[in-house]
Amino acid sequence: MFEGPLQDLIDEFSRLPGIGPKSAQRIAFHVLHMEPEDIERLQNALGGVRDGVTFCRICCNISREDVCRICINSQRDASTICVVEEPKDIQVIERTGEYEGRYHVLGGALDPLSGIGPDQLRIRELLRRLANQEDGVDVTEVIVATDPNTEGEATATYLLRMLKDFPGLSVTRLASGLPMGGDL
């Protein structure tokens, strides 16, 4: 529709998840009318993500450093690991203020139809972590907090099978279901 850099920007925005062609066009026109210093801040933020974001070597969460702020925090309970699909899931759990253990980010869920098997997830890292006893503390509980959809359930079932032979390890799953007073 448009030509040159504006169309290129619309095309790039429309490649983002949840951004359709009309939203991409609106965002591109917004950027077109932004002040130069606002555009520079946006460029710096994008460059910062490209250059300054890494993954924690322990839990695979997004971090600025080699070890994330949660894993480095000695006040966190190292004997409990909550396994989540994505880093954004950690933020949801942290907002509750109830969980004080550590995390492990798988980087997705099993989805054979999309070609995502156990080798594409960070399951090996979890198993290695459980075997090596980080910080000299035995992990006594793994909480599987995958999404309550087909892929999340398949991932949870796979993890339960993989973890059942670890001695002294309790594997639990987050509850899901009908709210109290709900009807079928």
C-alpha positions as CSV (number, residue, x, y, z in Angstrom):
1,M,0.0,0.0,0.0
2,F,2.6,2.5,1.1
3,E,6.1,2.6,-0.2
4,G,9.6,2.8,1.2
5,P,10.6,2.9,4.8
6,L,7.0,3.4,6.1
7,Q,5.8,0.2,4.4
8,D,8.9,-1.6,5.7
9,L,8.0,-0.4,9.2
10,I,4.3,-1.5,8.8
11,D,5.5,-4.9,7.6
12,E,7.9,-5.3,10.6
13,F,5.2,-4.3,13.1
14,S,2.7,-6.7,11.5
15,R,5.2,-9.6,12.1
16,L,4.8,-9.1,15.9
17,P,2.4,-11.5,17.6
18,G,-1.0,-9.9,18.2
19,I,-0.4,-7.1,15.8
20,G,-2.6,-7.2,12.7
21,P,-2.2,-5.1,9.5
22,K,-4.4,-2.3,10.8
23,S,-2.7,-2.1,14.2
24,A,0.7,-2.2,12.5
25,Q,-0.4,0.7,10.3
26,R,-1.6,2.7,13.3
27,I,1.6,2.2,15.2
28,A,3.8,3.0,12.1
29,F,1.9,6.3,11.6
30,H,2.3,7.0,15.3
31,V,6.0,6.5,15.0
32,L,6.0,8.7,11.9
33,H,4.7,11.6,14.0
34,M,6.9,11.0,17.0
35,E,9.5,13.6,18.1
36,P,13.1,12.6,17.1
37,E,14.1,12.1,20.7
38,D,11.2,9.7,21.3
39,I,12.2,7.7,18.2
40,E,15.8,7.6,19.6
41,R,14.5,6.3,22.9
42,L,12.6,3.6,21.1
43,Q,15.7,2.7,19.1
44,N,17.8,2.6,22.2
45,A,15.3,0.3,24.0
46,L,15.3,-2.1,21.0
47,G,19.1,-2.1,20.9
48,G,19.1,-2.7,24.7
49,V,17.0,-5.7,24.3
50,R,19.2,-7.0,21.5
51,D,22.5,-6.3,23.3
52,G,21.7,-6.3,27.0
53,V,19.3,-9.2,27.6
54,T,20.7,-12.7,28.4
55,F,19.3,-15.8,30.1
56,C,20.2,-16.8,33.6
57,R,22.6,-19.7,33.6
58,I,20.8,-21.4,36.4
59,C,17.0,-20.9,35.8
60,C,16.9,-19.7,32.1
61,N,14.9,-16.6,33.1
62,I,15.6,-13.3,31.3
63,S,18.4,-11.4,33.0
64,R,20.9,-8.6,32.6
65,E,23.6,-10.6,34.3
66,D,24.9,-14.2,34.2
67,V,22.6,-15.0,37.2
68,C,19.2,-13.4,37.6
69,R,18.0,-11.5,40.6
70,I,15.9,-14.4,41.8
71,C,18.6,-17.0,41.7
72,I,21.1,-14.7,43.4
73,N,18.8,-13.8,46.2
74,S,19.9,-15.9,49.2
75,Q,16.5,-15.2,50.9
76,R,14.7,-17.4,48.3
77,D,14.0,-21.0,49.2
78,A,16.5,-23.0,47.0
79,S,14.8,-26.3,47.9
80,T,11.7,-25.5,45.9
81,I,11.7,-25.0,42.1
82,C,8.6,-23.8,40.2
83,V,8.8,-24.9,36.5
84,V,7.1,-22.4,34.1
85,E,6.8,-22.3,30.4
86,E,8.0,-18.7,29.8
87,P,9.6,-15.8,31.7
88,K,6.3,-13.9,31.7
89,D,4.8,-16.7,33.8
90,I,7.3,-15.8,36.6
91,Q,5.9,-12.3,36.8
92,V,2.4,-13.7,37.3
93,I,3.4,-15.9,40.2
94,E,5.6,-13.1,41.7
95,R,2.7,-10.7,41.8
96,T,0.9,-13.0,44.2
97,G,3.6,-12.5,46.8
98,E,3.0,-16.0,48.0
99,Y,5.8,-18.0,46.4
100,E,9.4,-17.7,47.8
101,G,11.2,-20.4,46.0
102,R,13.2,-20.4,42.8
103,Y,12.1,-21.0,39.2
104,H,13.1,-22.9,36.0
105,V,11.9,-21.6,32.6
106,L,11.4,-24.3,30.0
107,G,11.1,-21.9,27.0
108,G,7.8,-23.2,25.8
109,A,5.7,-26.4,26.0
110,L,5.7,-29.7,24.2
111,D,3.8,-29.3,20.9
112,P,4.6,-32.1,18.4
113,L,2.4,-30.5,15.7
114,S,4.7,-27.5,15.7
115,G,7.8,-29.6,16.0
116,I,8.5,-28.7,19.6
117,G,9.7,-31.8,21.4
118,P,11.7,-32.3,24.7
119,D,15.0,-31.4,23.0
120,Q,13.7,-27.9,22.1
121,L,12.8,-27.2,25.7
122,R,15.2,-26.7,28.7
123,I,14.3,-30.0,30.3
124,R,17.9,-31.3,30.3
125,E,19.0,-28.2,32.2
126,L,16.3,-28.8,34.8
127,L,17.4,-32.4,35.2
128,R,21.1,-31.3,35.5
129,R,20.1,-28.7,38.0
130,L,18.3,-31.2,40.2
131,A,21.2,-33.7,40.0
132,N,23.9,-31.1,40.8
133,Q,22.2,-29.5,43.9
134,E,22.8,-25.8,43.2
135,D,24.0,-23.9,46.3
136,G,24.6,-27.2,48.0
137,V,20.9,-27.4,48.8
138,D,18.8,-30.5,47.9
139,V,15.7,-29.7,45.9
140,T,12.8,-31.3,47.7
141,E,9.9,-30.0,45.7
142,V,9.3,-29.2,42.0
143,I,6.0,-27.4,41.3
144,V,4.9,-27.8,37.7
145,A,3.2,-24.6,36.7
146,T,2.5,-25.1,33.0
147,D,-0.5,-23.7,31.2
148,P,-3.8,-25.7,31.6
149,N,-4.1,-26.3,27.9
150,T,-3.2,-29.4,25.8
151,E,0.5,-28.5,25.3
152,G,0.9,-27.5,29.0
153,E,-0.7,-30.7,30.2
154,A,1.4,-32.8,27.9
155,T,4.5,-31.0,29.2
156,A,3.4,-31.5,32.8
157,T,2.8,-35.2,32.2
158,Y,6.2,-35.6,30.5
159,L,8.0,-33.8,33.4
160,L,6.1,-35.9,36.0
161,R,7.4,-39.0,34.3
162,M,11.0,-37.7,34.1
163,L,11.1,-36.6,37.7
164,K,9.4,-39.5,39.4
165,D,12.7,-41.4,40.0
166,F,14.5,-38.6,41.8
167,P,14.8,-39.8,45.4
168,G,13.1,-37.5,48.0
169,L,11.7,-35.2,45.4
170,S,8.0,-34.2,45.6
171,V,6.5,-33.2,42.3
172,T,3.3,-31.2,42.5
173,R,1.1,-29.4,40.0
174,L,-0.7,-26.1,40.3
175,A,-4.5,-26.6,40.9
176,S,-6.9,-25.7,38.2
177,G,-10.6,-26.2,37.7
178,L,-13.9,-24.8,38.6
179,P,-14.1,-21.9,41.1
180,M,-16.0,-22.5,44.4
181,G,-19.7,-22.3,43.7
182,G,-19.2,-22.8,39.9
183,D,-21.5,-25.0,37.8
184,L,-20.7,-27.4,35.0
